[in-house]
Amino acid sequence: MVTNNQVRRLMKLIQTEKTYATAAAKADMDEKTARKYCRIGKLPTEIKKERTWRTSSANV
């Protein structure tokens, strides 16, 4: 799972590195994941979906 700090570091490295592969490696993530977060432009906690299901309640 990718953290917010990794994505922040990736965004800084993208400006200085020649390829996504090197920036992703330095940010400790996969190149495909790096491209995804650059395309979206949001942090992982900002794109987390809200749960729509309910858990079962305890029998009282």
C-alpha positions in Angstrom: 0.0 0.0 0.0 1.3 3.4 -1.0 1.5 6.1 1.7 0.9 9.9 1.3 4.6 10.5 2.0 5.6 8.3 -0.9 3.3 10.1 -3.3 4.5 13.5 -2.1 8.1 12.4 -2.7 7.2 11.1 -6.1 5.7 14.4 -7.1 9.0 16.2 -6.2 11.1 13.6 -8.0 9.0 13.7 -11.2 10.3 17.3 -11.7 14.0 16.3 -11.5 14.2 12.7 -12.8 14.2 11.8 -16.5 11.7 8.9 -16.3 8.8 7.7 -14.3 10.8 4.5 -13.6 13.6 6.2 -11.8 11.3 8.5 -9.9 9.1 5.6 -8.9 12.1 3.5 -7.8 13.3 6.4 -5.6 9.9 6.8 -4.1 9.7 3.0 -3.4 6.7 2.2 -5.6 5.9 0.5 -8.9 6.1 2.6 -12.1 2.4 1.8 -13.0 1.4 3.0 -9.5 3.5 6.2 -9.9 1.8 6.9 -13.3 -1.6 6.4 -11.7 -1.0 8.9 -8.9 0.5 11.5 -11.3 -2.5 11.2 -13.6 -5.0 11.5 -10.7 -3.1 14.2 -8.9 -4.4 13.3 -5.4 -3.0 11.6 -2.4 -4.1 8.0 -1.5 -6.2 9.2 1.5 -8.1 11.6 -0.8 -9.2 8.9 -3.2 -10.3 6.4 -0.6 -13.9 5.4 -1.2 -16.4 5.4 1.6 -17.9 2.1 2.6 -21.4 1.5 1.5 -22.0 -1.8 3.2 -23.0 -2.4 6.7 -21.6 -4.9 9.1 -23.8 -7.4 10.9 -24.9 -6.3 14.3 -24.4 -8.5 17.4 -27.3 -10.6 18.5 -28.7 -9.0 21.6 
